[in-house]
Structure formats: C-alpha cells, structure tokens
Amino acid sequence: MENWQRYADISLLKTPWTDRAGKFSPLKTAIFGGICVPALLLLNAAATGTLGPAVVGPLGARPITEAIHQTGDWAIRFLMLSLAVTPLRRILMGWRRSPTHWRT
C-alpha cells in the first residue's frame, strides 16, 4: 500500500473526539465542544432576536454585520487562548513537554 492510501484510509476513521489510537479523549471532546459554543450562541441570539438593538428590529438594522462582529470577537478570544497555552504550560508544568499532543 502506498503512503497516500494509508493516510487516506486512516483519515476516514478519525473523529474529533478520539486520540490517535482511536480511543475517546475527554480533552479533545471538551475543546471540540468549546469551539462549537460561539456558533450555538450566535444561532440562539438570531432565533431569540437578541442579536442587535431591539429598537430597529429583532436582529438589528444590520444582522449580518452584527454576526460578523460577534464571530470576529470569538476569533480573537480563541487566538488569545491558543497563544496563552505555551506560557501557561511553562509556568504550571515547568519545561516538561507533552509528547502525546505532538504532531509527527
């Protein structure tokens, strides 16, 4: 079997909540769930009409612009969290590395 075929077969079996061995990973599940939270909040705000100012209408004068702004805010939050991982790991765990999360 060629390399590309081996990787193609493996990628079909992976899910976001399993580790490389195919076992359930609570950490990956929590991260995957956390990534879905902004979309759920945005859908809830659009459904309940709290996306924009209530004076203009349930979704505001520019609902798409408001949705873009909210997703941009969440993108910056996720960027800050991802950039904070390495310094926090060094502070909390010393210089130890976590080889189970390395990509090879």
Rosetta blueprint (number, residue, H / E / L):
1 M L
2 E L
3 N H
4 W H
5 Q H
6 R H
7 Y H
8 A H
9 D H
10 I H
11 S H
12 L H
13 L H
14 K L
15 T L
16 P L
17 W L
18 T E
19 D L
20 R L
21 A L
22 G L
23 K L
24 F E
25 S L
26 P H
27 L H
28 K H
29 T H
30 A H
31 I H
32 F H
33 G H
34 G H
35 I H
36 C H
37 V H
38 P H
39 A H
40 L H
41 L H
42 L H
43 L H
44 N H
45 A H
46 A H
47 A H
48 T H
49 G L
50 T L
51 L L
52 G L
53 P L
54 A L
55 V L
56 V L
57 G L
58 P L
59 L L
60 G L
61 A L
62 R L
63 P H
64 I H
65 T H
66 E H
67 A H
68 I H
69 H H
70 Q H
71 T H
72 G H
73 D H
74 W H
75 A H
76 I H
77 R H
78 F H
79 L H
80 M H
81 L H
82 S H
83 L H
84 A H
85 V H
86 T H
87 P H
88 L H
89 R H
90 R H
91 I H
92 L H
93 M H
94 G L
95 W L
96 R L
97 R L
98 S L
99 P H
100 T H
101 H H
102 W L
103 R L
104 T L
